[in-house]
Amino acid sequence: MKIDNFKNKIITGNCLNVLKKIPDESIAGCITDPPYNYEFIGKDWNQYEIERRMEKVNSKTSSTLVKNIPYGSGLSGGVRNKRWYEKNRKNILEYREWVKTWAKELYRILKPGAYVMVFNSTRTSAHIQVAFEDEGFYARDTIVWRRQSGIPKGLNAEKKLEKMGAKNPEIWRGWHSALRNEWEAITVIQKPLINSYINTLTLYGVGLLKTENEEINGFQSNIIENIKRDSKNNTNTHITIKPLQLIEKLISMSIPIHKNNIVIDPFLGSGTTAVAAKNLGLEWIGIEINPDYVKIAEERIRIMEQSI
């Protein structure tokens, strides 16, 4: 198919199937927020899996739903014995193999020098990097998105021992099983250049990062903070909405805005990448497997277009 058949459209379906139809070297960059690595063993990422995880959280059989972390996990509890760690490791390896399936297609459709920016948890972002490297990409950086954070969800040793009736639980005051998570990882990967930055830029119009930060009148850091949360919207029920300002910043940093460049998001969710691209005057392609999220994304785009 010609690339014009995909531009500025939301395509409902499994991204792996859709990506295979997109022409080689036709995309200038990718910004995406895929499902994170929670209870992935033996599962396909499809509408049934989304509903299964959401139901698990809504029914309170899992208490692992925390701010900015999607869905629930059967891997969080249980005795930390050999079997538990083996199951955890198998889960990570299967998740990595799944990432490789769509990373391979992205490699084919991206222009040489194009960047991919992938959100993931701080615990598993390294596996995103390794999966992409296995498919030919070159790891460039990890952007730290510093965001608001709440109370850690891990074990509080003092409180747990107190409930168990242990003597002197206060000696373990301040000891927890996790740190407070203040940031989210954005793995930055690049399709290899054609000999040099300037040669690639001349041939394909991509390959460099815009490092001028007008907000501070200086050089852009790989730590992004002070991003405002979007106003709450009753129509947007997506569970891991990223701020529009943040996505606009990532697009502006990695993709020159001109008519020959297109940004793609294989996990569009509620459509933030599409809205950001339209705001910036950049053409885009969105893929989303959940029809309910597609409706939300289409409504957001429609509201934005009416406001112009």
C-alpha positions in Angstrom: 0.0 0.0 0.0 1.0 3.6 -0.5 1.9 5.6 2.6 -0.9 8.1 1.7 -3.4 5.4 2.6 -2.2 5.5 6.2 -1.5 9.2 6.9 -3.5 11.0 9.5 -5.6 8.0 10.3 -6.3 5.8 13.3 -6.2 2.2 12.3 -8.0 -0.3 14.6 -6.1 -3.6 14.9 -3.0 -5.4 16.1 0.0 -3.2 15.4 2.1 -6.1 14.1 -0.4 -6.8 11.3 -0.8 -3.1 10.4 2.9 -2.3 10.5 3.6 -5.1 7.9 1.5 -3.1 5.4 3.4 0.2 5.7 6.0 0.9 3.0 9.8 0.6 3.8 11.6 3.7 5.0 8.5 5.9 5.0 8.3 7.0 8.6 10.4 9.7 10.3 10.0 8.7 13.9 8.0 6.8 16.5 6.7 7.9 19.9 4.9 5.2 21.8 3.7 3.9 25.2 3.3 0.1 24.8 1.8 -2.2 27.5 4.3 -2.7 30.3 5.7 -6.0 31.5 3.0 -7.2 33.8 1.9 -10.9 33.8 2.7 -11.4 30.2 3.4 -15.2 30.2 1.3 -17.1 27.6 -0.8 -14.0 26.7 -1.3 -12.2 23.4 -1.7 -8.5 23.5 -5.3 -8.1 22.2 -8.7 -6.8 23.3 -9.3 -9.9 25.5 -6.1 -9.4 27.4 -6.9 -5.7 28.0 -10.3 -6.6 29.4 -8.8 -9.4 31.5 -6.4 -7.1 33.2 -8.9 -4.3 33.7 -11.4 -6.8 35.3 -8.7 -8.1 37.6 -8.0 -4.6 38.9 -11.7 -3.6 39.1 -12.6 -6.8 41.0 -9.8 -6.0 43.5 -8.2 -9.4 43.0 -5.0 -7.4 42.3 -3.9 -4.4 44.4 -1.0 -3.5 42.2 -2.7 -0.7 40.2 -0.7 2.4 41.0 -0.5 5.9 39.5 1.0 5.8 36.0 1.4 2.0 36.1 -1.1 0.0 34.0 -3.1 -3.0 34.9 -2.5 -5.6 37.6 0.1 -8.3 38.1 0.0 -11.8 39.4 3.7 -11.7 39.7 3.7 -9.2 42.6 2.7 -11.4 45.4 3.6 -14.9 46.7 6.6 -16.5 48.3 9.9 -15.4 46.8 11.1 -18.9 46.2 13.0 -20.3 43.2 9.8 -20.9 41.3 8.7 -17.3 41.8 12.0 -16.0 40.4 11.9 -18.4 37.5 8.4 -17.3 36.6 9.4 -13.7 36.8 12.4 -14.3 34.5 10.3 -16.2 32.0 7.8 -13.4 31.9 10.5 -10.8 31.2 12.0 -13.0 28.4 8.6 -13.5 26.7 7.9 -9.8 27.0 11.2 -9.0 25.3 10.4 -11.4 22.5 7.1 -9.8 22.0 8.7 -6.3 21.8 11.1 -7.7 19.2 8.2 -8.6 16.9 7.0 -5.0 16.4 10.5 -3.5 16.7 11.5 -5.6 13.7 8.7 -4.0 11.6 9.5 -0.5 12.9 13.1 -1.0 11.7 11.9 -1.7 8.2 9.5 1.2 7.9 11.6 3.9 9.6 13.9 6.1 7.6 17.6 5.7 8.4 18.5 7.9 11.3 15.0 7.9 12.7 14.4 7.9 16.4 12.1 5.7 18.5 11.1 6.9 21.9 9.4 4.2 24.1 7.9 4.7 27.5 8.3 1.9 30.0 8.8 1.2 33.7 12.2 1.9 35.3 12.4 -1.8 36.1 12.0 -3.1 32.5 13.2 -0.2 30.2 16.5 -2.0 29.8 14.7 -4.9 28.1 13.1 -2.5 25.6 16.5 -1.3 24.7 17.9 -4.9 24.3 14.9 -6.0 22.2 15.4 -3.1 19.8 19.2 -3.6 19.7 18.5 -7.3 18.7 16.5 -6.0 15.7 19.3 -3.7 14.5 18.7 -0.4 16.4 21.3 1.6 18.1 20.7 2.6 21.8 21.2 6.4 22.3 19.9 7.4 25.7 17.3 7.1 28.4 15.2 10.2 29.0 14.0 10.7 32.6 10.5 12.0 32.8 10.3 13.3 36.3 6.6 13.3 37.4 4.5 13.5 40.4 4.7 10.5 42.7 2.7 9.0 45.6 3.4 6.8 48.5 5.4 3.6 47.6 3.2 0.4 47.3 5.9 -1.9 48.6 6.2 -3.6 52.0 6.5 -1.5 55.1 8.5 -3.7 57.4 7.5 -2.0 60.7 3.8 -2.1 59.9 3.9 -5.7 58.7 5.8 -6.9 61.8 3.4 -5.0 64.0 0.4 -6.8 62.5 2.2 -10.1 63.0 2.7 -9.3 66.7 6.5 -9.3 66.5 8.5 -7.7 69.3 10.0 -4.3 68.8 8.8 -3.7 65.2 9.9 -0.1 65.5 13.6 -1.1 65.0 12.6 -1.6 61.3 11.0 1.8 61.0 11.9 3.3 57.6 12.7 0.0 55.9 10.6 -0.7 52.8 10.7 -3.0 49.8 10.7 -0.2 47.3 11.8 3.3 46.8 9.3 6.1 45.9 9.1 6.1 42.1 9.5 9.7 40.8 10.3 9.1 37.2 9.3 7.1 34.2 11.8 5.9 31.6 11.7 6.8 27.9 14.1 4.6 26.0 15.7 6.4 23.1 16.8 4.2 20.2 17.9 5.1 16.7 17.9 3.3 13.3 21.6 3.4 12.1 22.8 6.4 10.1 24.0 6.3 6.5 27.7 6.9 7.1 27.2 10.2 9.0 24.7 12.6 10.6 24.9 15.2 7.8 24.7 12.6 5.0 21.6 11.0 6.7 20.1 14.4 7.3 20.6 15.4 3.7 19.2 12.1 2.3 16.3 11.5 4.7 15.6 14.7 6.7 16.1 13.0 10.1 19.0 11.8 12.3 19.6 14.7 14.8 17.9 15.9 18.0 16.7 19.4 18.4 18.6 20.4 21.6 17.6 24.1 21.9 15.5 24.5 24.9 13.7 27.8 24.6 12.1 27.4 28.1 15.4 27.7 29.8 17.3 29.5 27.0 19.8 26.6 27.0 20.7 23.0 26.0 18.0 20.3 26.4 18.7 17.9 29.2 17.8 14.2 29.2 15.8 14.9 32.3 12.3 16.3 31.5 10.3 17.8 34.4 7.8 20.5 35.2 5.4 19.1 32.6 1.8 20.0 33.5 -0.8 17.2 33.8 -3.7 17.5 31.3 -7.0 18.6 32.7 -9.3 15.7 33.7 -11.7 14.7 31.0 -14.6 12.4 31.8 -14.6 11.0 28.2 -11.0 9.8 28.4 -11.0 6.6 30.4 -7.5 5.4 29.3 -5.6 4.2 32.3 -2.1 5.6 31.5 -2.6 9.0 29.8 0.6 10.8 29.0 0.6 14.7 29.1 0.0 16.3 25.7 2.8 18.8 26.5 5.3 15.9 27.1 4.4 14.1 23.8 4.7 17.4 21.9 8.1 17.9 23.4 9.3 14.5 22.4 8.1 14.9 18.8 9.7 18.3 18.5 13.0 17.0 19.8 13.2 14.0 17.5 11.4 14.8 14.2 11.8 17.9 12.0 8.4 19.3 11.2 7.9 19.3 7.4 5.6 17.6 4.9 7.9 14.6 4.2 8.0 13.5 7.8 5.4 11.3 9.5 5.3 10.2 13.2 3.8 6.8 14.1 2.4 5.4 17.3 1.7 1.7 17.2 0.0 1.8 20.7 -2.0 5.0 20.3 -4.3 4.6 23.3 -6.5 7.6 23.7 -4.7 9.5 20.9 -2.2 11.8 22.5 0.5 11.3 19.9 -2.0 12.1 17.1 -3.3 15.2 18.9 0.3 16.4 19.6 1.3 15.8 15.9 -1.7 17.8 14.6 -0.9 20.6 17.0 2.6 20.7 15.7 1.6 20.5 12.0 3.1 17.0 11.5 1.5 14.1 9.7 0.9 11.0 11.8 -0.3 7.4 11.9 -1.9 5.8 14.9 -2.6 2.1 15.5 -4.7 1.0 18.5 -6.1 -2.5 19.2 -8.9 -1.4 21.6 -12.0 0.0 19.8 -13.1 1.9 22.9 -9.8 3.8 23.0 -10.1 4.5 19.2 -13.4 6.2 19.8 -11.8 8.3 22.5 -8.9 9.3 20.3 -11.3 10.1 17.4 -13.3 12.3 19.7 -10.3 14.1 21.0 -9.1 14.9 17.4 -12.6 16.0 16.4 -12.8 18.4 19.4 -9.3 19.8 18.6 -10.2 20.4 15.0 -13.3 22.3 15.9 -11.3 24.5 18.2 -8.9 25.6 15.4 
